[in-house]
């Protein structure tokens, strides 16, 4: 291996190990590579920074972040949880199943796992424990179910993947519906059998009038995902425009219909969303500098050549990639990992005849699982703080649910037709 590559690897690992923020680690490593190893003028690096953030696709991310914050501040989240509870809450483990269903509802609007953990987990974990559900079960379920936030469209991770791979975003979104539904069903079935085995008391079945009353109360909240996906796939507006429409609709409903958000809170929501969006942009900028270095050195192509020489089967390649991504997800956030790894893997996909949209879904699930795995799984820390438990306790709690999700990941990895069923049906 070239000494320059060893130096870059050592700098990157050293920065990450010394807890330097990820965006600074990527920027500094890329800067050293471009200026001192490749010999590029430092002014061009600044140009790379600006160019990386001047992308229309990033507008979608910002508006979906804003939409998620509007729902968290208002009462849309509460109404989604009420709806989920009235639909399945009377079954054994019904409240737990309602939590999974609520994660799916919220994920179909927010596009973020962290937002789903905070919004749904923060409400459901105390509710489950208060209703005599096992604490470990409650923590494990509501730490892992929010992965639906980045699988069920719209997904911020998929938006960034499409930005790099040039896949059609609307088609890529379609790959997430069936996997998201499978995860919801599998986790709900586990909750059902676990709670039945534990002898959990069933709640009374709601009457038809009670169901109608809850649905009537929640209709405006439930219409939000319908408007987003109906508008996108009817051709009424693009995915970019859908994010803006979703924000406008959420603001209007919370302020003028539900009346649970005061006008004075609008500024706070917008500023908070701007800070979150700025954080994402900084990560994008840092990753772009490092990515520019990889491009100049033609590292993706070199890696592709080495991998193809040593692996002949696409199935062995996909299995190896799954293991690699699961490990990377333990240490790196999904935004950085997607922006750095996608350019490296794309040349390999062509060599093995793997569909880029299929791979995008696999990468998203792999890195999403990373949110629930130690040592740096963000979801572990958020839910642990909810009940004042340490990361070791929460890590043990998530194990059964991670096994379910990894099993589903393997199913989707080796059955690409299932992932691509909807994109092929809609777009051919």
N, C-alpha and C positions, 0 to 999 in steps of 0.2 A: 504493500500500500504506500502511496506517495506520502512523503513527510508532511506536505501541506495539508492533506486530508486528516492526518493524525492530529495536527495542530488544531484544526478547526473542530474536530470531534472532542478534543481535550478541553478546548475553551468552552464549548457548548455544555458539556457535561459538568465542568467545573462551576460554571455560572448557575446551572440548575441545582447542583448539589449544595451550593452556598446560599440558596434561597433568593437569588436575584430574580426579580419578576420575569415571567416567561417572555414578555414582549421585549424587555431590555436584553435578555440573554440572546434572543434571536437577532435583534438589531445589532448588538455589539459583535456577535460572531460573524454575521453577514458583512458588517463593515470591515472587519479585519480581513476577511476573505477577499472582498472586492478591491479594497484599497491597497493592501500590502501583498497579497498573493497574486491576484489577477492584474493589478496595476491600474485600476480605473480611478479617474479623478473623483475626489470626494463630493464635488458639486453634483455629479451624476447620481450619486446615492440619494441626495436630497430630492432629486427629480423622481427617482423611483418611489420614494415615500409618498409624494403628492399624487403620482400617477396611480398608486395602489388604492388610494382612497377616493379617487375620482371615477367611481364605477356606479352605474345606475342601479345595479343589483343590491347595493348596500342600503339604498333607500327603503327597500322592502323590509330589511332587518330592523331598521330604526322604527318604522311604523308599527310592526308587529310587537316590538318591545313596548312601545307606547300603548298599544291596545291591551296588552297583558297587564300593564300598570293601572290602566283605567278600570279594568274588571276587578283587580285586587282591591282598589280603593273603594269602588262602589259595591253594589249588592249582587252583581251578575254571578259571582262565584257561589254565594250563598244559595241562589236560586237553582243553579246547576246541581249543587249537592242535594237540595230538597227533591229535585226531579229524580235524580238517581236513587235516592232513598225510597221514594214512593213506588218506584218500579220494581226494586228487588229487595227492599229492606225487610220484608216479611219472611224471606227464605232463611234457612240455617246459615249463619254467617252473612246475613243480608246487609248489615251495615258495612262490613268489610267489602263486600261486592259493590256496594254503592260508592265506596271510596275509589275503587278501581274504575268504575263507570264514570265517576266525576273527573278523574284524571284524563280519561279519554275525551270527555266533553271539553275540558279546559285546554287540553293539548291541541284540539281542533281549532283553537283560536289564538293561543299564545305563541306556540312554536318553540317553547323553551322548557327544558327539564327543571332548571333551578326555579323558575317562576311557578311551575306546577307543584314542586315540593313545598315552597313557601305558602302558596295560596291554598292548596288542597290538604297537604300534610299538616300544616299549622292548625287547621280546623279539625281534621278527621282524627288525628292521633289522640288528642284529649277526649274526643267524643267516643272513640272505640274503648279506651281505658275506662272511661266513666260508665260504659255499658258492659263492664266486666269481661271484655276481651283480653286475652293474654297479652301482656305488655310486649314481649319479644315478637310475637306474631304481628301485633299492630305496628310496631316500628319497622319490622322487615317488609311488611306489605306496603306501607306508605313511604318507604325509602326507595323501593324498586319500581312500583307502579308508575311514578312520574316519568319514567323513561318514555312513556307514551307521548310526552310533550314534544319530543324531537322525532318521533316515528310517524305519528298521525299528522298529516299536513294541516296547516303550513309549518314547516320545520326550518328553523334558522340554520341548522347544520346543512340541510339539503340545499338551501339557497346558496350558501358559500361553496358547496361542492359543485353545484351547477355553474357558478361563476368561474370556477377553474376548469371544469371539464367541458364546458359549452354544451351540456345536455339541455334539452328543452325543459324548463323548470316545471311547467304544468304537467308534463309526462312523468317527470321524476317524482313529483308529489304523489301521483297515483300509485307508485310502488309502495307507499307507506300504509295504505288503507287495509289491505288484507293482513300483513304482518301485525299491524296494530290491533286488529280484531282478534287474531289468534292469541296474542299476548293477553288481551282482556279476558278472553274465554278461559284460557289455561289458568290464569291467576285467580279468577272467580271460582273455577272448579276446585282448585286447591283450598280456597277459603271455605267453600261449601263443605267439603269432606272433612277438613280439619275441625271446623266448628261443630259439625254433627258428631264427630268422634269425641269431642270435648264435652258434649251434652249441653251446648249453648241453648238458652231459652229463645224460642222463636217469638218475634213480635207479631201482633195480630195483623192479619191481612187488611189493607186499607179498602174501604168501600169504593164503589165506582165514583160516587160524588166527591170523595176525598181526592181521588186520582185526578179527576177533572179539575178540581179547584187548584191543585198544585200546578198542573199543566197550564191552566189559565194564567196563574200568577207568574209562571216562568216563560211564557210564550215569547216574550221579547228577547230574553236571553238565549233561548233555543234557536231563534231565527238568525242569530249572528253567524254560526257556522254554515247555515243554509244559504245565507246571502253571499258569504265568501266563496263557497264551492259552486253554488249555483251560478254566480256571476262569472267565475273563471271558466267553467266547463260549458256554459251556454254561449260563451264568446262575447258576453256583455262587456266584460273588462278583463284586463290582463292580471297576472298575479301581482305585479307591481301596484296596479291601481286598486286591487282588492284590499291591500294593506291600508291604503288611505281611506277607502270606503268603510272598512271595519272600524277604524279609529273614529271617524265622523259618526257612524251609527252608535258605537259604544258611548261616546260623549253625549249624544242626543238622548239616548235611553236613560243613562244614569242621571242626567241633569233635569230633563223635562218629563220623563215618564215615571221612572222609579223614584226620582227626587231624593236619591241617597247620596249624591255628590253635590256639594255646594260650589258655587262659582269660584269661591276663594281657594278651593282645593285644586282647581285646574292648573294653576301656576306650579304648585308643588309637584303634581303628577308629571307635567311637561319637563320641569327641571330635572326630576329624578330619572325620567326616561332619557333625557339628553346626556346625563352623566353615564348611565349604563351604555348608551350607544357610543359615547366617546371612548369608553373602555374597550368596546369591541373594535372600534376603528384603530385604536393604538395597537391592539394585537395584530390586526390585519396589516398595518404598516410595518411592524417589526418582522412579521413573517414574510412580507414581500421582499425585504432586503435580503433575508436569508435565502429565500427562493430564487432571487436574482443571481446570487452566488452559485447555487446549484445549477442553474441554467447555463451560466457562463462556463462552468467546468464540465458541462454535459454529464453530470453525475447520474441523473435518471436513466439515460441511455446506457451508461456503463453498468449500472446495477441490473438493468434489464438483460444485458448480455450475459452477465455472470449467473443470474437466476435461471435463464433459459438453458444455459449449458449444464446446470446441475439438476434441474427439475424438468421432467418431460410431460407430466400429467397435470392438466388444469385443476383436477380435484386435489392433488397433493399441494399444489400452489395455493389454492383457496384455504385449505386447512392450515397451512403454514402462516398465511396472512392473518387468519382469524386469531391464532395464538399470539402473533406479533402485536396485533392491534389491541387485544385484551390486555397485554402487558403494558403497552404504551398508554392505554386509557387509564391505568392506575396512577400514572405520574403526570399526564399532560391534559389540559382542558381540550374539549372537543373542537373549539374554534381554531386554536393553534395547530392541533394535530391534523385537522382537515386541510388547512391551507398549506402545510408543509408536506404531508404525505401524498396528497392527491397527484401533484405533478410527478412524483417518483413512481407511483403505481400505474399511471395511465399508459406509458409505453409497454408495460408488462401485460396489461389487459389485451392489447391488440395481438401480442405474441401468442397468448393462450386462447384467443377467441372468446373472451369473457365480455359480456355486455356491460357497458359503463354504468348504466342505470341500476342494473343488478348489483354491481360492486358498490355503488353509492349507498344503496340501502344497507348492505352488509357492513360497510364502514361506519355508517351512522349508528347501527345497533351496537356494534362492538365498542365504539367510543362512548356510547350512551351508557353501556354497562359499567364503564369506567367511573361514572359518577357515583356508583354504589360500591366501589371496591377500595380498600385501603391501599396505600397510606394517604392519598390525596383526594379521595372521593368526596366531592363537595356535599352531596346529599347526606352522607353519613354524619357530617358535622352539624348540618341543619336540623335533622330529625333528632340527633342526640341532644342538642341544646334544648329541644322542645320538652324533653322529660328529664333533663340533667343526667344523661348517661354518657359514659366515655366511648371512644371510637371502637374499643375492643368489644364491648357489649353489643353495640349496634352492628358491627361486622359479623358477629356470630348470628345475629337475628336475621340478616339478609341472605344467609347461605341457601336455605331451601328455595327461595324465590330466584336467586341467581342461577341455580341449577335448572329451573324451569326456563329461564330466559336464554341460557346457553344452549339448551336442547332445541329450543325454537330457532335460535340462530343457526345451528347446524342443519336443521330441516330446510331453512330458507337458503342456506349456502348451496346445498346440493340439489335443490329443486328450483332452479331459476324460473321455470315456467309459471310457478305460483306467484313469484314476485312480479313478473312481467305481464301477468294475465290482464290486468286493467289497462296498463299503457298500450298493450297490443290491441285490446278490444276497442279502445277509444281512438287511438291514432294509427293503428295498423302496423 
